[in-house]
Amino acid sequence: QDILENLDLLIKKGFYLSSEVILGFLKKIRK
């Protein structure tokens, strides 16, 4: 269960970071 929980956290963190990068990229394009 610990491994699954850590995996879930890593996936959520990775998704958050990728979404932040995408948002920043879109902001640069709009400017």
ROLORO-812611 format. One record per atom (N, C-alpha, C): atom name; residue number from 0; residue in one letter; x, y, z. Coordinates in Angstrom, 3 decimals. Layout:
N
<vexpa atom="CA" n="NUM" res="a" x="X" y="Y" z="Z"/>
...
REM end
This chain:
31
<vexpa atom="N" n="0" res="q" x="0.832" y="-1.204" z="0.000"/>
<vexpa atom="CA" n="0" res="q" x="0.000" y="0.000" z="0.000"/>
<vexpa atom="C" n="0" res="q" x="0.870" y="1.259" z="0.000"/>
<vexpa atom="N" n="1" res="d" x="1.989" y="1.210" z="0.728"/>
<vexpa atom="CA" n="1" res="d" x="2.873" y="2.383" z="0.785"/>
<vexpa atom="C" n="1" res="d" x="3.389" y="2.732" z="-0.606"/>
<vexpa atom="N" n="2" res="i" x="3.758" y="1.699" z="-1.360"/>
<vexpa atom="CA" n="2" res="i" x="4.285" y="1.933" z="-2.708"/>
<vexpa atom="C" n="2" res="i" x="3.203" y="2.557" z="-3.584"/>
<vexpa atom="N" n="3" res="l" x="1.993" y="2.043" z="-3.485"/>
<vexpa atom="CA" n="3" res="l" x="0.888" y="2.586" z="-4.289"/>
<vexpa atom="C" n="3" res="l" x="0.606" y="4.031" z="-3.910"/>
<vexpa atom="N" n="4" res="e" x="0.655" y="4.331" z="-2.628"/>
<vexpa atom="CA" n="4" res="e" x="0.394" y="5.706" z="-2.175"/>
<vexpa atom="C" n="4" res="e" x="1.479" y="6.650" z="-2.683"/>
<vexpa atom="N" n="5" res="n" x="2.734" y="6.197" z="-2.630"/>
<vexpa atom="CA" n="5" res="n" x="3.841" y="7.029" z="-3.125"/>
<vexpa atom="C" n="5" res="n" x="3.703" y="7.246" z="-4.626"/>
<vexpa atom="N" n="6" res="l" x="3.312" y="6.198" z="-5.337"/>
<vexpa atom="CA" n="6" res="l" x="3.119" y="6.309" z="-6.788"/>
<vexpa atom="C" n="6" res="l" x="2.033" y="7.327" z="-7.088"/>
<vexpa atom="N" n="7" res="d" x="0.938" y="7.265" z="-6.326"/>
<vexpa atom="CA" n="7" res="d" x="-0.173" y="8.198" z="-6.527"/>
<vexpa atom="C" n="7" res="d" x="0.294" y="9.631" z="-6.311"/>
<vexpa atom="N" n="8" res="l" x="1.106" y="9.843" z="-5.258"/>
<vexpa atom="CA" n="8" res="l" x="1.619" y="11.197" z="-4.980"/>
<vexpa atom="C" n="8" res="l" x="2.534" y="11.674" z="-6.098"/>
<vexpa atom="N" n="9" res="l" x="3.384" y="10.783" z="-6.599"/>
<vexpa atom="CA" n="9" res="l" x="4.303" y="11.150" z="-7.683"/>
<vexpa atom="C" n="9" res="l" x="3.525" y="11.534" z="-8.933"/>
<vexpa atom="N" n="10" res="i" x="2.471" y="10.770" z="-9.222"/>
<vexpa atom="CA" n="10" res="i" x="1.659" y="11.060" z="-10.413"/>
<vexpa atom="C" n="10" res="i" x="0.980" y="12.417" z="-10.266"/>
<vexpa atom="N" n="11" res="k" x="0.434" y="12.669" z="-9.068"/>
<vexpa atom="CA" n="11" res="k" x="-0.240" y="13.954" z="-8.837"/>
<vexpa atom="C" n="11" res="k" x="0.753" y="15.114" z="-8.938"/>
<vexpa atom="N" n="12" res="k" x="1.939" y="14.925" z="-8.368"/>
<vexpa atom="CA" n="12" res="k" x="2.967" y="15.978" z="-8.430"/>
<vexpa atom="C" n="12" res="k" x="3.406" y="16.205" z="-9.865"/>
<vexpa atom="N" n="13" res="g" x="3.612" y="15.119" z="-10.601"/>
<vexpa atom="CA" n="13" res="g" x="4.033" y="15.225" z="-12.001"/>
<vexpa atom="C" n="13" res="g" x="2.977" y="15.925" z="-12.828"/>
<vexpa atom="N" n="14" res="f" x="1.707" y="15.604" z="-12.578"/>
<vexpa atom="CA" n="14" res="f" x="0.611" y="16.241" z="-13.325"/>
<vexpa atom="C" n="14" res="f" x="0.558" y="17.724" z="-13.007"/>
<vexpa atom="N" n="15" res="y" x="0.758" y="18.070" z="-11.723"/>
<vexpa atom="CA" n="15" res="y" x="0.717" y="19.471" z="-11.299"/>
<vexpa atom="C" n="15" res="y" x="1.851" y="20.256" z="-11.960"/>
<vexpa atom="N" n="16" res="l" x="3.056" y="19.669" z="-11.948"/>
<vexpa atom="CA" n="16" res="l" x="4.207" y="20.352" z="-12.537"/>
<vexpa atom="C" n="16" res="l" x="4.014" y="20.528" z="-14.040"/>
<vexpa atom="N" n="17" res="s" x="3.534" y="19.492" z="-14.717"/>
<vexpa atom="CA" n="17" res="s" x="3.349" y="19.574" z="-16.165"/>
<vexpa atom="C" n="17" res="s" x="2.278" y="20.608" z="-16.500"/>
<vexpa atom="N" n="18" res="s" x="1.216" y="20.673" z="-15.683"/>
<vexpa atom="CA" n="18" res="s" x="0.157" y="21.645" z="-15.936"/>
<vexpa atom="C" n="18" res="s" x="0.693" y="23.064" z="-15.732"/>
<vexpa atom="N" n="19" res="e" x="1.563" y="23.248" z="-14.746"/>
<vexpa atom="CA" n="19" res="e" x="2.159" y="24.567" z="-14.496"/>
<vexpa atom="C" n="19" res="e" x="3.018" y="24.980" z="-15.686"/>
<vexpa atom="N" n="20" res="v" x="3.777" y="24.031" z="-16.224"/>
<vexpa atom="CA" n="20" res="v" x="4.632" y="24.322" z="-17.378"/>
<vexpa atom="C" n="20" res="v" x="3.781" y="24.696" z="-18.585"/>
<vexpa atom="N" n="21" res="i" x="2.693" y="23.947" z="-18.789"/>
<vexpa atom="CA" n="21" res="i" x="1.808" y="24.218" z="-19.932"/>
<vexpa atom="C" n="21" res="i" x="1.174" y="25.599" z="-19.791"/>
<vexpa atom="N" n="22" res="l" x="0.714" y="25.941" z="-18.579"/>
<vexpa atom="CA" n="22" res="l" x="0.096" y="27.252" z="-18.358"/>
<vexpa atom="C" n="22" res="l" x="1.101" y="28.363" z="-18.616"/>
<vexpa atom="N" n="23" res="g" x="2.333" y="28.187" z="-18.132"/>
<vexpa atom="CA" n="23" res="g" x="3.364" y="29.197" z="-18.350"/>
<vexpa atom="C" n="23" res="g" x="3.674" y="29.351" z="-19.831"/>
<vexpa atom="N" n="24" res="f" x="3.683" y="28.213" z="-20.547"/>
<vexpa atom="CA" n="24" res="f" x="3.958" y="28.233" z="-21.983"/>
<vexpa atom="C" n="24" res="f" x="2.857" y="28.986" z="-22.721"/>
<vexpa atom="N" n="25" res="l" x="1.594" y="28.737" z="-22.335"/>
<vexpa atom="CA" n="25" res="l" x="0.460" y="29.412" z="-22.984"/>
<vexpa atom="C" n="25" res="l" x="0.508" y="30.910" z="-22.713"/>
<vexpa atom="N" n="26" res="k" x="0.902" y="31.290" z="-21.502"/>
<vexpa atom="CA" n="26" res="k" x="0.988" y="32.712" z="-21.161"/>
<vexpa atom="C" n="26" res="k" x="2.037" y="33.405" z="-22.035"/>
<vexpa atom="N" n="27" res="k" x="3.172" y="32.702" z="-22.270"/>
<vexpa atom="CA" n="27" res="k" x="4.220" y="33.291" z="-23.113"/>
<vexpa atom="C" n="27" res="k" x="3.722" y="33.470" z="-24.534"/>
<vexpa atom="N" n="28" res="i" x="2.931" y="32.514" z="-25.021"/>
<vexpa atom="CA" n="28" res="i" x="2.413" y="32.597" z="-26.393"/>
<vexpa atom="C" n="28" res="i" x="1.452" y="33.779" z="-26.523"/>
<vexpa atom="N" n="29" res="r" x="0.601" y="33.968" z="-25.517"/>
<vexpa atom="CA" n="29" res="r" x="-0.385" y="35.050" z="-25.570"/>
<vexpa atom="C" n="29" res="r" x="0.302" y="36.409" z="-25.583"/>
<vexpa atom="N" n="30" res="k" x="1.439" y="36.513" z="-24.889"/>
<vexpa atom="CA" n="30" res="k" x="2.165" y="37.788" z="-24.852"/>
<vexpa atom="C" n="30" res="k" x="2.824" y="38.010" z="-26.214"/>
REM end
